[in-house]
Each structure stands twice: as structure tokens, then as C-alpha cells.
Amino acid sequence: MYNINIMDAKFDILKSNFIKRGYNFSYFNTSAEAIQYILSLIPKNKSIGFGGSVTVKESGLLDALIDSQNYKLLHRDICPEIPQEELYSLMHNADWYIASTNALCMTGDLVNIDGRANRVAAMLNGPKNVIIVCGVNKIVNDIQAGIDRTRNVASPPNCRRLNKKTPCAVTGVCSYCNSPDTICKATLIQHHPTTGSSVYIVLINQNLGY
Ligand code: SF4
């Protein structure tokens, strides 16, 4: 795990690699500063969809968006009355989408794993504005390390959180299972923002999410 310092040469490489790939890239020392930036970035009255993200809650971002009363928020916890498939469709057509990532590679790539794939689908071909908010614990060297992180760091606690019947929920490591409950049905390696979309990476110097 990186304990990144804004003066660190590795931070410069990370930032410049994501900018070269076409991403907007911001870095904040605290969640509070990142939240202020995100609130200033999204125009009032816009709709926002969310990927299932512990980071968005842990950082305080979700509460700040609710408290602002400035947005139409499409989140499972906020809209329990909307049937799941309908909510995913609304999220997919929202103005903005906020998610985290399973791995932020020094090479400028994002790695994400998904079971239903609503999150990775929205990140690729949904709302035209996407915010990826993540802690420094998500930084890895390269794509292979990112895949390893998704399987052995992110998925086990996520399976436990989602009450999935998978081996890693018990053992804490990936056994490349074929369980119907696996949350590793698709792995997305994203090299660039997809055509027509603006992606804002918001890196926070804290450990957040899985
Ligand atoms: S493939 Fe199965 S065991 Fe491996 S991380 Fe995914 S859900 Fe867990």
C-alpha cells in the first residue's frame, strides 16, 4: 500500500499517467476537502447515480450530497421504493455517476470487478460525467497487481458485506470459484475514459473502502 506524499515522485508519475490517458485528476489530503471539490464540480439539480461503494459512504460524500439537498440522488439506500432494475436504469441515464475503483494503477489504468456489471457498464457507457473517488489504499503498480487486488483484497470483504456464499468470504483469499454468488463475473480494465465521457479521478490521502 502507498503512503503517498504530494511531493513524492511516484505521485507525479501516477498523476501524469492518468492525465496522459485523458482523465481529470485531483488529489486531496482529506475527505472533507475532496467533498467540497465534488460539491463544487456537480451543478445543482443534476441527477446522480451511484455504484455500490463503501468509499462513497465512508468518506462522508453520500451524507454531504444528501445534506446539500441540491441533487436528485439515485442510490439504493435512498430510493428503496424503486424496484432494483428500474433504479439501475435510472442510474444509467443519470447526469453524473459516482463510484470508486477496485484498483488505481500507477500505469494510468483502472481495474474493476463486478457481478451484475451495472457499475462497470455505467462507468463505460452511462452518465457522461463520472467521478471515481478513492483512497490511496487502492493504488497498485500495474494491471496484474490490480487484478490481484480485486480478487484478494477487495472481493473477500465485499462478499462478506453482501452476504455472498463464496469461498473467499470464509477464507479471505480468492480460489477462482465458480459459485453462482461470485462477484467476479466480469473484470474491467479501463485504459481511457470512453469516447464522449468525462471522468474525474478524486484521490484522497486516506484508506477508504476495500
Ligand atoms: S472468484 Fe470467487 S473466490 Fe475469487 S474473489 Fe471472486 S467471489 Fe471470491
Residues whose N, C-alpha, C, O or C-beta is under 5 A from the ligand:
A	BS01	SF4	R151 S155 T166 P167 C168 V173 C174 S175 Y176 C177 T182 I183 C184
